[in-house]
Every structure is written in C-alpha cells, then in structure tokens.
Amino acid sequence: MDTDARPALAVWKFASCDGCQLTLLDCEDELLPLAGHVRIAHFLEMSTAEDSAEPATLAGTGPYDLSLVEGSVTTAEDVLRIHRIRRISRRLVTIGACATAGGVQALRNFADVEEFRAAVSVDFELRGCPIDRGQLLEVITAFLAGRKPNVSAQSVCFQCKRRGTTCITVARGIPCLGPVTHAGCGALCPAYGRGCYGCFGPVPHPNLEAMVRQLRHDGMSERDILRVFRTFNAASPEYAAVPGLIAEETTHPAAEEGPR
C-alpha cells in the first residue's frame, strides 16, 4: 500500500514535439524543491517505462491529483485515452499550443478543438510553443494549493512595455502579432527586432479586424496574413474569422490605421 501522502502529479503526451514537457525538466533548480512537495507518479519523459497498473476511478477522484497534458488528439485511440486521463485526474491542465489549440498538426484538417475541449472539460489551459516555465510552476503550485493560477491574460505588448522595448511596428513598420497574442514569452522576438509570431495564442477577445488592417498597412499579403494565423495555434476558435476579415479588408480597405 502506498503511504506517500504527497499529491500525485502525472504528465501525459499526445501528438507533439515534447517541448512543453521538457520545459518542466528545464526548471532545474525549482524542480527539486517541487519534487519534495509532490509525487511525480507518471512522466515518461523522465522515466524508462510506463506504469499501466493505475486504477481508472470515477471522474475527479484520482489517482492523480494533477495531470498535465501535452499534445493534440489525432486518432480514435487518443480520444479514448484523453477521456480515461480525465477520469483518473482530479485536475487536468492542457499545456502548450498543441494541447490548447491543435498546434501545427491542426493544419491538416482544422479540427474542432473547441468541441474536444468542451467534451473533456479541462480545468486550465496553459498556452505557448513551448510553454513558459514560470507559468508552468505557477499552475502546478496553484492547483496543489487549491487556488486559481495567477497567469495574466494580457497581450505581448504589455511585456514589451515592461522590458522597455520600443514598439517595432510604430518605430520601424515591422508586422507584429503582439496586440492580439497572449503574454508569456517575455516579448522575446520584438526585443530582437522581429515581429511577434503569435506562439502563445490569442488573447481573450482579440481585435482581429484592427489587427488584419494593421498587417495589411505594414505590407503583408493576404497569403502571409493567413499563414501567421495558421501556424502555432491554427485551430484556435478566436482565429476562425481571419479569412473573412482578410477578404473584406482586401475588397474594402479601411482608411484608418490599425492598433498601435
């Protein structure tokens, strides 16, 4: 009988590059103190064999207190597996672009990830490709402490301002998805003179009409605009309106400029 009273953590992989799981291992100094407070019960990335003996119990009763799920559901077997993981997990958190919005894999068919998400009922979505290790540690400690994770829903533009980076769109006319992209990367690309590629996915209620207009103003073609929205988070429901907005902007270009 297992007498370890520490909460049990499980990490699961679906179709993905493993980058978000590696973010947890990359925590290094923070990982050892964390391991003292939580029992890592299932994590193939850091073990040699899969334990298939855990009991499948009723929804929300364990045996895992917190499950982190990386990767997208791409097969019928995956569908059965993600539902089983939901049954054996008290809390389930999707981590990274693949798990929250289908990732690059969703380019093949633009699957309805929203429908999958509603059916499985995740407790939190942690965005990024890969995720930010600081946000990951915050989510783990928050759920184990029984509180809501303190992960900001602000845009990348806020992080640019905090680190003192001059807006590359205003100063240099470089196309950038920062205004509609979820913060978490530390505004890395703009800090090195490159436009944001949107790897952390959409902010809540993004102003896509103004964003498309601004990208056209900054010289991006219809094809390029569609491509940047169909890269890391291709199946995000928030991006569904982009093709129509591109066509409308091309047919009836607005006289005013987009977001600054």
C-alpha angles and dihedrals in degrees: 000000000000110000096178105123096192117113112264120241124197129187118200131192130211127162104333146107094258091241095125092050089050088054088066092050089046090063086087105163093033094048096067096055089044091053088057091062102036133043111229097217101169126020116134092187089068100031139060103231140027118246105223096173099086112120120246103230134178119299114289098006102099150196081200118051093197129016123191113202122200125186139027129287106247108157139045088250089055090055091055091045096051091050090051091050089051090053094052097044129081090200127016123197124185112216127201138004095292094056097039101040110009095264123220089324090069090069088082096067112350091239119203099259091170089063091050092048093051092049095050095038104213119203097220141000119220110195133208144086091260108005123242113259093218091056091045092054090047092053094047095048092042095054093043089051092048098244137113115271113254099225115148120235092205123125130256088257089071090055091049090055093047093054092043097246114159112235104262092203094055096039102036108012093242114157110245135175092205096114093059100032126098115248121243107099095079090244089281100163097049089048087063096044098264127120119249112265095201098245092153093057131233126330115234110284098359118200094236095165091061091040094054090047091052093048090052089048089053092055105263118147124229090255094051093048091052090047096054091051092047100053121077098006102025097154098045106137089220090066096052093098095054099094091052092047091050092052092047093049091048093050097039109021114199119241095220127071125250132245121328 
